[in-house]
Amino acid sequence: MSQPLPLPSLHASHAGTWLRDANGATRGCSKGEAVMAAADTPLLMMNAPLVANRLGYPDLSGLDLLELFAFVHPAKFCVPTPKGLAHALDLEEPEDDAGVPLLLQQAAGALVATCESDDWAEREGAWSTLQSLARLRWPWANVLAPHVRKPEKAEKWLFTRLPEWEETPERPQPAQVLIDEPEIEAHLERLTGEGAEKREGQRMYARGAGHVFSPRDREKRPHVLLAQAGTGIGKTLGYLAPASLWAKQSGGTVWVSTYTKNLQRQLRQESTRAWPPARPDGSPPVVVRKGRENYLCLLNLEDALQGGFAGRPAILAHLVARWAAYTQDGDMIGGDLPGWLGTLFRKRGIAALTDQRGECVYAGCPHYRKCFIERSARNAAQADLVIANHALVMVNAARGRDLASRPTRIVFDEGHHVFDAADSTFSAALTGQEAIELRRWIIGPERNSRGRRRGLAARLADVASYDEAGGDAVEEAVEAAQALPSDGWLGRLAEGAPSGPLEALLGQVRAVTYARDESGQEAGYGIETETSQLPGELVEAAGSAAQALAQIRTPLLKLAGRLEAVLEDAPDWLDGQGRARIEGARHSLAWRIDLIAAWEALLSRLGGPADPEFVDWLAVDRNDAREFDVGLYRHWLDPMKPFAQVVLEPAHGVMLTSATLTDRDESGPDWGHAIAKSGAPHLELLPKTAQADSPFDYAGRAEVLIVTDIKRGDIPALAGAYARLIEASEGGVLGLFTAIRRMRAVYGRIADRLARAGLPLYAQHVDPIDTGTLTDIFRDDARASLLGTDALRDGVDVPGRSLRCVVMESVPWPRPTILHRARRAAAAEEAGGAQRYDDRIIRARLAQAFGRLIRSREDSGHFVVLSPAFPSRLLSAFPEGTPVIRLTLDEALQRVAKGVGETTEPEQVESGES
C-alpha cells in the first residue's frame, strides 16, 4: 500500500472549499484563503481549470493530479472526478467533499509509487520526457525526479519507436454473392450467443437488412432500405449479422456510418462479436475512420516539441507525445486520448496538433510511413468493416483520393441525421475565416506566426525547379492569393478600411447585414439577412471578388495539369515516395479548385435572379458580443439531391436506420416523408421500408409530465423548477435547453444549492470540460446532473440509475433562420403545409430527447417539459401508450420523488396518440 504524498492539497466545489496541510488535518476555508494558499505554494488539486472556475480565480495553478495521471498512464481512461480517480487507482472513494484533499494525497502517492514499480507498463520513454518537462518547469517534474529512474540504455525517440505501415496490394473487387434469410438468422443467433433471448423484432430486422447486400440489377440503381428500429431491438447486431456474412463471402468492405462518436465506440465494441481483433496476418478486420482533423499529426507534434510551442502548450505537447507511444490509433478526438487533457491547458493546443487545415504534405513528410492517418486509410482499404461518420462518408464519396476505396455498401445508423450531414457537406461558405485559410495554404503563414506551416511554393519546390511551367503556375497562384484576406482583417472591416477585393466584399456584407438586422437581439448572437435587393456597392464588390478568385483558380488548374504531366513523364529522381507526394498535392489542389469554383458560383448569383434550388444569405457570426466571422452562405434547398448523385448513385446497397426515422402524427408513421428525405426519389427509386417496434414497456416504465405553471421567460421560476426537480429525483437529471444563455443563468442560480445537498451539477459551455467527458462524469455518478443543449439531446447513452429524469425547458421550436424559412415556405405547398414542417422538426427533437431516458429493459423515469401550452398535436412524438400528464410543478415533484409505477388517475392522462 503506497503512502499519501506529503504535500498540501486543495478541493473546491459548489458546496465549499477545503484545504489539507502536508501532514495535518483537513479544514474548510474561504475562497480567498484558498487562492492565497495556492499563490504561496504549489497545492495538489484535480482539474485546475475547474477549481479555478469554482474559486473565481482564472490564474490558479498547482500540481494537477490529472496531468500526473496522463504522464504515468498515457492512453488509459479515467473519469476526471475524485470518485473516478479513486476507481482508476483502486483507492477508497471519499465519503464527501471534505474527504477529497486526503484522496488527492493518496492518489499522488499511488501514482508516484507506480513510477518506482518494476512492472510499470508505460515506463519506456518516461525518463526522457521528464527531462524535457523539467526544462519547461512542469510543476510535477521536481516531485517525480527522484522516483523515475534513468534507464541503462538511452531511450529511443518517439518518432523512431512508432511502427511503420506497409504497402499492400489493392483489394480485389468483391464477389457477387446472395445471402439468404435462414443463413442470416443462424449467424445472428451465433452473434447474440447461446441462451440469449430470441427477439423476433431483431430477427425480422436482420432479414430485411440482408436485402441491401444483394447484387445490383442495374447501373446507378442501388438497393435502398429504410429501417426504423425502436430502442431495444438490437439493431447493431441486426445489421452486423448480414454485413459480416457478406464481407466474408464476397471479400468486400461494408461501411457503417454514425453521427455521434458515442455510437462509434459502441459499434467498435459490438463488432468484436463478429470479427476477431486481428486476422492471421496481423491486419485489423474492423477499422474506425474519422476526418483528418481527429488524428495526431506527427509533423505538427515534432514542430511543437522542437520549439513550435512555448509555455504551457509545450508541456501539453510532451504529454501528447507520451500518449502517442501507447495509443491504439492516434485518434485524439473521441479515441483513447483522455478528452479532459486538452482542457487542462485552456488554449486550443489539441487542435494545433492535428491537421485542421488540410495542408498535409503526404509523402513529403518525414513521418509519412508512420502516420496515423495514412495507417488508418490503408487499414480501411483492406478492412471488412469500416466504422465512419456521415460527413466523412459523404466527403469520401465526393472527393476521395482513391476511387476503388469509395464505399459501395453503406449502413447509415442514426439515419435521421443524414439530411443534416448532407446539408452541411454540400454547402458553400465564403467567409473571412475560410478565405484566410486558403491564403495561408497558398502563400504560407504570416511573418510573425510560429509553427511549421508552409506555402505552396515551399511544399512543391523540387517539382517547380524541375518543371518551369509548374513553377510559373505556383508563382502566379501566390501572387493572385495576395487578394485574399490577411491577418487583422476583422479589425480593418470594423474600421471601414478593408484591404483587397475579398476584404472589400466582406466589408460590404457586414455593413448590409447590420443595416438590415431586425432581430432586436442583443450583441452576442449572430445576425443574418437574405441576398435579395442588394445595394449596387455590394454587387460591384462581388464582381471584383469573383474576378480575384478566378485569377487564383486559373494558375491552380494549370499547376494541377503540370503535376499530372510530371507523373506521366516521370523524371529519374521521382521515386515512389515522390510520386505519392505529388498525388497528394493533386488531391489537395482539386479540393481547393472546387472550393473556389463554389465561391465563384455563389458570387455570380448576387444581384441576379435567385436560383430556386439554393438558399443564399449573408451573416455576421458573433459570440458574447465578439465578432469572429463574416461571410456569404449557400445551401441546397434539398441537400438530398447532391447526396443522391454523389453517395447513392455509385453505391450498390444503402441502408438508413434509426429509432426515429419517421415522423408519427395522428395517422401513424409518415413513411412518405422519410422516403423523400432519403434522397431515393431523386434517382426515381422506391426504397424498401421496414419497421420493428421497441420491446420496452413505456406505458409501465415512463411518464411524460407537462408542467403548466412555469411562465415562459421567468428565469427565477425556471431555475427554481430545475433545482426542485433535481432534488426530488436525487440527481440523475439531464436538463436540455434551447438557449445557452438561459442554461448559464439557471446553472448560476442553482449549482451551489444543489452541491450543499450532495447533488453535483455540471453544464456544457460553463464547466471547462469537453462534452464527452461531461457525459462520462454524469454516467459515473448517479447523484450528478447535467445541463446542456442540442449535443446532449441525441448523443448521450446513459443506461441505468444515472439518468432517470429528462427535463426540457420548453418546446424545442426551430430557430427562425433564413434557411429554415425557405424550407418552410417550400413545404407550404405540401399536405399539412408549413405548420406540419415545423411540427415534424419538433416531434423529432422530442422523440430523440425522450430516447435518452429508457435505454434498457430495467430503465424507468420521467420526461418533464416545462411548458404551460404544450400543443397536443406534438404528443405523438412519444412512444405509443406512454402516459402523458399535464400538471403543476408541485404535482410533478411528487411523481418524480415517488418514481414511475404509481397509479395514475385516468382523467389526468393524455394518450401519446392524440
Solvent accessible surface area in square Angstrom, and as a share of the most:
residue,aa,sasa,rsa
1,M,199,0.89
2,S,33,0.21
3,Q,138,0.62
4,P,53,0.33
5,L,23,0.11
6,P,76,0.48
7,L,48,0.24
8,P,29,0.18
9,S,0,0.00
10,L,0,0.00
11,H,23,0.10
12,A,7,0.06
13,S,24,0.16
14,H,42,0.19
15,A,32,0.25
16,G,26,0.25
17,T,8,0.05
18,W,44,0.15
19,L,7,0.03
20,R,47,0.17
21,D,71,0.37
22,A,34,0.26
23,N,132,0.68
24,G,28,0.27
25,A,75,0.58
26,T,41,0.24
27,R,105,0.38
28,G,53,0.51
29,C,23,0.14
30,S,68,0.44
31,K,110,0.47
32,G,44,0.43
33,E,70,0.32
34,A,0,0.00
35,V,24,0.14
36,M,129,0.58
37,A,24,0.18
38,A,13,0.10
39,A,75,0.58
40,D,117,0.61
41,T,57,0.33
42,P,77,0.49
43,L,2,0.01
44,L,0,0.00
45,M,0,0.00
46,M,16,0.07
47,N,2,0.01
48,A,9,0.07
49,P,6,0.04
50,L,24,0.12
51,V,6,0.03
52,A,3,0.03
53,N,76,0.39
54,R,28,0.10
55,L,12,0.06
56,G,62,0.60
57,Y,79,0.30
58,P,98,0.62
59,D,114,0.59
60,L,5,0.03
61,S,77,0.50
62,G,12,0.12
63,L,6,0.03
64,D,1,0.01
65,L,0,0.00
66,L,0,0.00
67,E,6,0.02
68,L,0,0.00
69,F,0,0.00
70,A,5,0.04
71,F,0,0.00
72,V,0,0.00
73,H,24,0.11
74,P,6,0.04
75,A,27,0.21
76,K,78,0.33
77,F,129,0.54
78,C,2,0.01
79,V,14,0.08
80,P,6,0.04
81,T,17,0.10
82,P,31,0.19
83,K,53,0.23
84,G,4,0.04
85,L,0,0.00
86,A,0,0.00
87,H,100,0.45
88,A,27,0.21
89,L,25,0.13
90,D,134,0.69
91,L,22,0.11
92,E,153,0.69
93,E,74,0.33
94,P,30,0.19
95,E,174,0.78
96,D,88,0.46
97,D,42,0.22
98,A,42,0.32
99,G,25,0.24
100,V,4,0.03
101,P,0,0.00
102,L,61,0.31
103,L,3,0.01
104,L,1,0.01
105,Q,4,0.02
106,Q,51,0.23
107,A,0,0.00
108,A,0,0.00
109,G,5,0.05
110,A,15,0.12
111,L,0,0.00
112,V,8,0.05
113,A,38,0.29
114,T,33,0.19
115,C,0,0.00
116,E,90,0.41
117,S,36,0.23
118,D,123,0.64
119,D,124,0.64
120,W,12,0.04
121,A,89,0.69
122,E,23,0.10
123,R,48,0.18
124,E,90,0.40
125,G,7,0.07
126,A,0,0.00
127,W,64,0.22
128,S,47,0.30
129,T,20,0.11
130,L,4,0.02
131,Q,57,0.25
132,S,21,0.14
133,L,0,0.00
134,A,47,0.36
135,R,180,0.66
136,L,58,0.29
137,R,213,0.78
138,W,4,0.02
139,P,54,0.34
140,W,1,0.00
141,A,3,0.03
142,N,130,0.67
143,V,32,0.19
144,L,0,0.00
145,A,60,0.46
146,P,103,0.65
147,H,50,0.22
148,V,5,0.03
149,R,127,0.46
150,K,138,0.58
151,P,45,0.28
152,E,183,0.82
153,K,170,0.72
154,A,102,0.79
155,E,40,0.18
156,K,135,0.57
157,W,118,0.41
158,L,15,0.07
159,F,8,0.03
160,T,86,0.50
161,R,58,0.21
162,L,12,0.06
163,P,89,0.56
164,E,97,0.44
165,W,10,0.04
166,E,134,0.60
167,E,116,0.52
168,T,72,0.42
169,P,115,0.72
170,E,135,0.60
171,R,60,0.22
172,P,106,0.67
173,Q,156,0.69
174,P,32,0.20
175,A,50,0.39
176,Q,100,0.44
177,V,30,0.17
178,L,129,0.64
179,I,12,0.06
180,D,78,0.40
181,E,89,0.40
182,P,98,0.61
183,E,60,0.27
184,I,1,0.01
185,E,38,0.17
186,A,46,0.36
187,H,26,0.12
188,L,5,0.02
189,E,89,0.40
190,R,154,0.56
191,L,12,0.06
192,T,31,0.18
193,G,28,0.27
194,E,180,0.81
195,G,88,0.85
196,A,45,0.35
197,E,112,0.50
198,K,126,0.53
199,R,72,0.26
200,E,102,0.46
201,G,24,0.23
202,Q,4,0.02
203,R,73,0.27
204,M,81,0.36
205,Y,5,0.02
206,A,0,0.00
207,R,58,0.21
208,G,23,0.22
209,A,0,0.00
210,G,7,0.06
211,H,40,0.18
212,V,1,0.01
213,F,2,0.01
214,S,21,0.14
215,P,45,0.28
216,R,57,0.21
217,D,128,0.66
218,R,156,0.57
219,E,132,0.59
220,K,105,0.44
221,R,69,0.25
222,P,5,0.03
223,H,31,0.14
224,V,5,0.03
225,L,5,0.03
226,L,1,0.01
227,A,1,0.01
228,Q,22,0.10
229,A,0,0.00
230,G,15,0.14
231,T,28,0.16
232,G,22,0.21
233,I,6,0.03
234,G,24,0.23
235,K,42,0.18
236,T,10,0.06
237,L,11,0.06
238,G,0,0.00
239,Y,0,0.00
240,L,0,0.00
241,A,0,0.00
242,P,0,0.00
243,A,0,0.00
244,S,6,0.04
245,L,13,0.06
246,W,2,0.01
247,A,2,0.01
248,K,169,0.72
249,Q,71,0.32
250,S,9,0.06
251,G,29,0.28
252,G,4,0.03
253,T,28,0.16
254,V,0,0.00
255,W,9,0.03
256,V,0,0.00
257,S,0,0.00
258,T,0,0.00
259,Y,98,0.37
260,T,25,0.14
261,K,82,0.35
262,N,29,0.15
263,L,15,0.08
264,Q,6,0.03
265,R,100,0.36
266,Q,59,0.26
267,L,0,0.00
268,R,76,0.28
269,Q,127,0.57
270,E,40,0.18
271,S,2,0.01
272,T,88,0.51
273,R,126,0.46
274,A,24,0.19
275,W,19,0.07
276,P,79,0.49
277,P,123,0.77
278,A,48,0.37
279,R,54,0.20
280,P,150,0.94
281,D,117,0.61
282,G,53,0.51
283,S,30,0.20
284,P,37,0.24
285,P,3,0.02
286,V,24,0.14
287,V,10,0.06
288,V,14,0.08
289,R,33,0.12
290,K,7,0.03
291,G,12,0.11
292,R,53,0.19
293,E,77,0.34
294,N,11,0.06
295,Y,3,0.01
296,L,1,0.00
297,C,17,0.10
298,L,6,0.03
299,L,27,0.14
300,N,21,0.11
301,L,0,0.00
302,E,29,0.13
303,D,38,0.20
304,A,2,0.02
305,L,34,0.17
306,Q,124,0.55
307,G,40,0.39
308,G,13,0.12
309,F,38,0.16
310,A,61,0.47
311,G,47,0.45
312,R,86,0.31
313,P,34,0.21
314,A,5,0.04
315,I,7,0.03
316,L,1,0.00
317,A,0,0.00
318,H,26,0.11
319,L,1,0.01
320,V,0,0.00
321,A,12,0.09
322,R,7,0.03
323,W,3,0.01
324,A,1,0.01
325,A,27,0.21
326,Y,65,0.25
327,T,19,0.11
328,Q,128,0.57
329,D,29,0.15
330,G,0,0.00
331,D,6,0.03
332,M,6,0.03
333,I,67,0.34
334,G,27,0.26
335,G,34,0.32
336,D,43,0.22
337,L,7,0.04
338,P,14,0.09
339,G,40,0.39
340,W,5,0.02
341,L,2,0.01
342,G,13,0.13
343,T,35,0.20
344,L,1,0.01
345,F,9,0.04
346,R,127,0.46
347,K,153,0.65
348,R,160,0.58
349,G,6,0.06
350,I,23,0.12
351,A,15,0.12
352,A,51,0.40
353,L,0,0.00
354,T,4,0.02
355,D,7,0.03
356,Q,69,0.31
357,R,93,0.34
358,G,8,0.08
359,E,11,0.05
360,C,27,0.16
361,V,11,0.06
362,Y,10,0.04
363,A,2,0.01
364,G,33,0.32
365,C,16,0.09
366,P,100,0.63
367,H,13,0.06
368,Y,11,0.04
369,R,87,0.32
370,K,32,0.14
371,C,18,0.11
372,F,15,0.06
373,I,9,0.05
374,E,5,0.02
375,R,55,0.20
376,S,8,0.05
377,A,35,0.27
378,R,56,0.21
379,N,41,0.21
380,A,6,0.05
381,A,40,0.31
382,Q,38,0.17
383,A,0,0.00
384,D,17,0.09
385,L,0,0.00
386,V,0,0.00
387,I,0,0.00
388,A,0,0.00
389,N,35,0.18
390,H,1,0.01
391,A,51,0.40
392,L,21,0.11
393,V,0,0.00
394,M,0,0.00
395,V,46,0.27
396,N,22,0.12
397,A,12,0.09
398,A,47,0.36
399,R,85,0.31
400,G,11,0.11
401,R,104,0.38
402,D,71,0.37
403,L,133,0.66
404,A,70,0.54
405,S,37,0.24
406,R,65,0.24
407,P,9,0.06
408,T,43,0.25
409,R,6,0.02
410,I,2,0.01
411,V,0,0.00
412,F,0,0.00
413,D,0,0.00
414,E,20,0.09
415,G,5,0.04
416,H,39,0.17
417,H,19,0.09
418,V,1,0.01
419,F,33,0.14
420,D,72,0.37
421,A,7,0.05
422,A,0,0.00
423,D,17,0.09
424,S,78,0.50
425,T,36,0.21
426,F,33,0.14
427,S,37,0.24
428,A,11,0.09
429,A,30,0.23
430,L,0,0.00
431,T,4,0.02
432,G,0,0.00
433,Q,77,0.34
434,E,79,0.36
435,A,0,0.00
436,I,6,0.03
437,E,31,0.14
438,L,5,0.02
439,R,30,0.11
440,R,52,0.19
441,W,8,0.03
442,I,0,0.00
443,I,50,0.25
444,G,5,0.05
445,P,48,0.30
446,E,46,0.21
447,R,242,0.88
448,N,150,0.77
449,S,58,0.37
450,R,156,0.57
451,G,42,0.41
452,R,37,0.14
453,R,55,0.20
454,R,97,0.35
455,G,6,0.06
456,L,4,0.02
457,A,52,0.41
458,A,49,0.38
459,R,26,0.09
460,L,5,0.02
461,A,58,0.45
462,D,56,0.29
463,V,3,0.01
464,A,25,0.20
465,S,97,0.63
466,Y,101,0.38
467,D,13,0.07
468,E,142,0.64
469,A,37,0.29
470,G,1,0.01
471,G,12,0.11
472,D,60,0.31
473,A,0,0.00
474,V,5,0.03
475,E,120,0.54
476,E,77,0.35
477,A,0,0.00
478,V,34,0.20
479,E,129,0.58
480,A,20,0.15
481,A,0,0.00
482,Q,95,0.42
483,A,21,0.16
484,L,3,0.01
485,P,0,0.00
486,S,23,0.15
487,D,63,0.33
488,G,48,0.46
489,W,12,0.04
490,L,40,0.20
491,G,36,0.35
492,R,58,0.21
493,L,8,0.04
494,A,64,0.49
495,E,138,0.62
496,G,60,0.58
497,A,54,0.42
498,P,54,0.34
499,S,61,0.39
500,G,37,0.35
501,P,41,0.26
502,L,0,0.00
503,E,1,0.00
504,A,37,0.29
505,L,0,0.00
506,L,0,0.00
507,G,18,0.17
508,Q,57,0.25
509,V,0,0.00
510,R,52,0.19
511,A,58,0.45
512,V,11,0.06
513,T,0,0.00
514,Y,78,0.30
515,A,87,0.67
516,R,77,0.28
517,D,49,0.25
518,E,169,0.76
519,S,59,0.38
520,G,76,0.73
521,Q,82,0.36
522,E,116,0.52
523,A,57,0.44
524,G,11,0.11
525,Y,82,0.31
526,G,31,0.30
527,I,8,0.04
528,E,54,0.24
529,T,8,0.05
530,E,62,0.28
531,T,29,0.17
532,S,59,0.38
533,Q,163,0.73
534,L,22,0.11
535,P,48,0.30
536,G,51,0.49
537,E,107,0.48
538,L,0,0.00
539,V,51,0.30
540,E,131,0.59
541,A,14,0.11
542,A,2,0.02
543,G,35,0.34
544,S,53,0.34
545,A,0,0.00
546,A,24,0.19
547,Q,120,0.53
548,A,8,0.06
549,L,0,0.00
550,A,30,0.24
551,Q,117,0.52
552,I,0,0.00
553,R,63,0.23
554,T,85,0.49
555,P,5,0.03
556,L,0,0.00
557,L,84,0.42
558,K,83,0.35
559,L,2,0.01
560,A,24,0.19
561,G,37,0.35
562,R,80,0.29
563,L,0,0.00
564,E,75,0.34
565,A,33,0.25
566,V,4,0.02
567,L,14,0.07
568,E,137,0.62
569,D,110,0.57
570,A,41,0.32
571,P,18,0.11
572,D,155,0.80
573,W,114,0.40
574,L,18,0.09
575,D,87,0.45
576,G,57,0.55
577,Q,93,0.41
578,G,10,0.09
579,R,98,0.36
580,A,27,0.21
581,R,33,0.12
582,I,0,0.00
583,E,74,0.33
584,G,0,0.00
585,A,18,0.14
586,R,72,0.26
587,H,43,0.19
588,S,6,0.04
589,L,1,0.00
590,A,50,0.39
591,W,75,0.26
592,R,13,0.05
593,I,18,0.09
594,D,87,0.45
595,L,45,0.23
596,I,0,0.00
597,A,44,0.34
598,A,38,0.29
599,W,0,0.00
600,E,28,0.13
601,A,47,0.37
602,L,1,0.00
603,L,6,0.03
604,S,86,0.56
605,R,93,0.34
606,L,13,0.06
607,G,57,0.54
608,G,42,0.41
609,P,108,0.68
610,A,93,0.72
611,D,29,0.15
612,P,112,0.71
613,E,64,0.29
614,F,44,0.19
615,V,13,0.07
616,D,23,0.12
617,W,24,0.08
618,L,0,0.00
619,A,7,0.06
620,V,0,0.00
621,D,38,0.20
622,R,32,0.12
623,N,81,0.42
624,D,88,0.46
625,A,69,0.54
626,R,145,0.53
627,E,36,0.16
628,F,71,0.30
629,D,11,0.06
630,V,0,0.00
631,G,0,0.00
632,L,1,0.00
633,Y,37,0.14
634,R,21,0.08
635,H,27,0.12
636,W,47,0.17
637,L,49,0.25
638,D,51,0.26
639,P,0,0.00
640,M,0,0.00
641,K,61,0.26
642,P,8,0.05
643,F,0,0.00
644,A,0,0.00
645,Q,93,0.41
646,V,39,0.22
647,V,3,0.02
648,L,0,0.00
649,E,43,0.19
650,P,75,0.47
651,A,0,0.00
652,H,39,0.18
653,G,0,0.00
654,V,0,0.00
655,M,0,0.00
656,L,6,0.03
657,T,0,0.00
658,S,2,0.01
659,A,40,0.31
660,T,29,0.17
661,L,24,0.12
662,T,16,0.09
663,D,15,0.08
664,R,52,0.19
665,D,16,0.08
666,E,110,0.49
667,S,106,0.68
668,G,16,0.15
669,P,55,0.35
670,D,20,0.10
671,W,51,0.18
672,G,52,0.50
673,H,42,0.19
674,A,10,0.07
675,I,29,0.15
676,A,52,0.40
677,K,74,0.32
678,S,1,0.01
679,G,0,0.00
680,A,0,0.00
681,P,59,0.37
682,H,77,0.34
683,L,21,0.10
684,E,149,0.67
685,L,27,0.13
686,L,150,0.75
687,P,9,0.06
688,K,114,0.48
689,T,60,0.35
690,A,29,0.22
691,Q,63,0.28
692,A,4,0.03
693,D,103,0.53
694,S,28,0.18
695,P,53,0.33
696,F,21,0.09
697,D,80,0.41
698,Y,25,0.10
699,A,57,0.44
700,G,37,0.36
701,R,85,0.31
702,A,0,0.00
703,E,7,0.03
704,V,0,0.00
705,L,0,0.00
706,I,0,0.00
707,V,0,0.00
708,T,49,0.29
709,D,80,0.41
710,I,13,0.07
711,K,154,0.65
712,R,170,0.62
713,G,65,0.63
714,D,52,0.27
715,I,38,0.19
716,P,76,0.48
717,A,33,0.26
718,L,13,0.06
719,A,3,0.02
720,G,22,0.21
721,A,0,0.00
722,Y,0,0.00
723,A,0,0.00
724,R,95,0.35
725,L,0,0.00
726,I,1,0.00
727,E,58,0.26
728,A,23,0.18
729,S,11,0.07
730,E,96,0.43
731,G,0,0.00
732,G,0,0.00
733,V,0,0.00
734,L,0,0.00
735,G,0,0.00
736,L,5,0.03
737,F,4,0.02
738,T,60,0.35
739,A,18,0.14
740,I,67,0.34
741,R,93,0.34
742,R,77,0.28
743,M,0,0.00
744,R,97,0.35
745,A,38,0.30
746,V,0,0.00
747,Y,12,0.05
748,G,62,0.59
749,R,139,0.51
750,I,4,0.02
751,A,2,0.02
752,D,63,0.33
753,R,95,0.35
754,L,0,0.00
755,A,14,0.11
756,R,163,0.59
757,A,53,0.41
758,G,40,0.38
759,L,6,0.03
760,P,42,0.27
761,L,4,0.02
762,Y,27,0.10
763,A,0,0.00
764,Q,9,0.04
765,H,87,0.39
766,V,40,0.23
767,D,6,0.03
768,P,40,0.25
769,I,13,0.06
770,D,47,0.24
771,T,48,0.28
772,G,35,0.34
773,T,6,0.03
774,L,1,0.00
775,T,13,0.07
776,D,25,0.13
777,I,2,0.01
778,F,1,0.00
779,R,79,0.29
780,D,40,0.21
781,D,36,0.19
782,A,39,0.30
783,R,103,0.38
784,A,0,0.00
785,S,0,0.00
786,L,0,0.00
787,L,0,0.00
788,G,0,0.00
789,T,20,0.12
790,D,79,0.41
791,A,58,0.45
792,L,1,0.00
793,R,29,0.10
794,D,16,0.08
795,G,17,0.16
796,V,2,0.01
797,D,32,0.16
798,V,0,0.00
799,P,64,0.40
800,G,35,0.34
801,R,155,0.57
802,S,11,0.07
803,L,1,0.01
804,R,25,0.09
805,C,1,0.01
806,V,0,0.00
807,V,0,0.00
808,M,6,0.02
809,E,9,0.04
810,S,15,0.09
811,V,4,0.02
812,P,1,0.00
813,W,107,0.38
814,P,18,0.11
815,R,164,0.60
816,P,125,0.79
817,T,33,0.19
818,I,17,0.09
819,L,24,0.12
820,H,26,0.12
821,R,132,0.48
822,A,28,0.22
823,R,25,0.09
824,R,85,0.31
825,A,62,0.48
826,A,44,0.34
827,A,7,0.05
828,A,50,0.39
829,E,154,0.69
830,E,98,0.44
831,A,79,0.61
832,G,56,0.54
833,G,17,0.16
834,A,21,0.16
835,Q,99,0.44
836,R,57,0.21
837,Y,38,0.14
838,D,20,0.11
839,D,6,0.03
840,R,28,0.10
841,I,41,0.21
842,I,0,0.00
843,R,9,0.03
844,A,37,0.29
845,R,58,0.21
846,L,0,0.00
847,A,19,0.15
848,Q,15,0.07
849,A,0,0.00
850,F,6,0.02
851,G,16,0.15
852,R,21,0.08
853,L,0,0.00
854,I,4,0.02
855,R,62,0.23
856,S,31,0.20
857,R,104,0.38
858,E,131,0.59
859,D,6,0.03
860,S,42,0.27
861,G,5,0.05
862,H,5,0.02
863,F,0,0.00
864,V,0,0.00
865,V,0,0.00
866,L,6,0.03
867,S,8,0.05
868,P,62,0.39
869,A,80,0.62
870,F,4,0.02
871,P,25,0.16
872,S,53,0.34
873,R,78,0.29
874,L,0,0.00
875,L,0,0.00
876,S,1,0.00
877,A,14,0.11
878,F,1,0.00
879,P,35,0.22
880,E,112,0.50
881,G,40,0.39
882,T,1,0.01
883,P,20,0.13
884,V,0,0.00
885,I,0,0.00
886,R,77,0.28
887,L,8,0.04
888,T,54,0.31
889,L,13,0.06
890,D,77,0.40
891,E,77,0.34
892,A,0,0.00
893,L,20,0.10
894,Q,111,0.49
895,R,34,0.12
896,V,11,0.06
897,A,65,0.51
898,K,135,0.57
899,G,28,0.27
900,V,34,0.20
901,G,61,0.59
902,E,85,0.38
903,T,123,0.72
904,T,32,0.19
905,E,92,0.41
906,P,108,0.68
907,E,144,0.64
908,Q,64,0.28
909,V,52,0.30
910,E,42,0.19
911,S,55,0.35
912,G,0,0.00
913,E,84,0.38
914,S,57,0.37
